[in-house]
Amino acid sequence: MPDFTSALYLGLAHGSAKLRPWRRLTAGAPAAIVPPAGSRSVARHLALLVGTEAATLGVSTLHLFWDLCGQLQRQPLRILADEHLYPVGRWGIERAAAAGVPVAAFGHHDGESLRRRLETRSERRVKPLVVTDGLCPDCGRVPPLGLYRALVEEHGGWLLVDDSQALGLLGRGPEPERPYGQGGSGSPAFLGVSFPRLLLLSSLAKGFGAPLAALAGSRQAVHAFVRESETLVYSSPPSVAAIRAAEAALSINRERGERLRSQLAERVHRFRAGLRELGLASAGGLSPVQNLELPAGLDPADLHRRLQVSGVRTVLRQGRCRPRPLLTFLFRVDHTPEEIDRALATLARLVGRAERNSHERTELRSHPQ
């Protein structure tokens, strides 16, 4: 059964036999007391990859967002978040708002909306923390981080990017033959954006296939986070198995990441070209997250069910910047051309049948017996 439900974009699944061995999963102590074996090395290599001075690891982006936003109540900051920010980031921001931190939203990928928010007279005295996703899984676009950086610098604030979708996928110097760029270092590198007040909060569970997360930024900012962290004290750290998976992912990225990204782009291009031949389309550009643009009158939930019955697994989800339900195909390097072609053939059959049925119902309403 062709399965388009997994976000392991580069096909990194990390079977235990392929990982460096470990003696025990956990030391039974929080990371503030006993850092997990290998965690400091992974954090150091991640910082080098994304182009920051330092990084620290967490169990998940939820842990890191919750922790970081809890620290903001002690800072003279206000939060300005993209109105369609991924839910995990919003959950962390809700903690800050509950503690009295001023929070407001700006338009999705809208630099002028952000500028207007920043220039609100009553709030100009408080420095901003601007929060955005690095790659939107709904529309497949990266935000104008260069403009955000300029606005943040003008107001003496910080820019926080949830780069979970882009880490391992996007990188520096995109070109037609390398649409994702090089290195897999994330959306700021993809756009050539770097400055001291940039923070990157990213899951490694998608492109790199390792179930843990990282916060990266200046040495001062990361060390301040670690000093004030609650999850490093009161939560279990990432398991050594997860850290070994991150080690392996970083090694694979160095050795053959460019080839994997090129293969992924080929898979996505094959799907989009096949859709065009069928008179269909999808939103997402060359993102591995492809959301079908269905003809009017076709129900995404019904098509999702029919695809499942026909042996093609997809994701039905509620969009944010695209408010209607989305029928999503997630692409991985290990998808074969045959699986993609089978999905396209199944789509052609089901969409054609649904359009014929819709047309027949319209005809019956127009010409009642």
Secondary structure, DSSP 8 states (H G I E B T S, - for coil): --B-----TT-----GGGS---S-S--SS-TTTS--TTHHHHHHHHHHHHT-SEEEEES-HHHHHHHHHHHGGGSSEEEEEETT--HHHHHHHHHHHHTT--EEEE-TT-HHHHHHHHT-GGGTTSEEEEEEESS-TTT-----HHHHHHHHHHTT-EEEEE-TTTTTT--BS-BTTBTT-BTT--HHHHHT---TTEEEEEESSSSS--S-EEEEE-HHHHHHHHHH-SHHHHS----HHHHHHHHHHHHHHHHHHHHHHHHHHHHHHHHHHHHHHTT-EEESTT-SEEEEE--TT--HHHHHHHHHHTT-B-EEEE-SSS-SEEEEEE--TT--HHHHHHHHHHHHHHHHHHHHHHHHHHHHHHS--
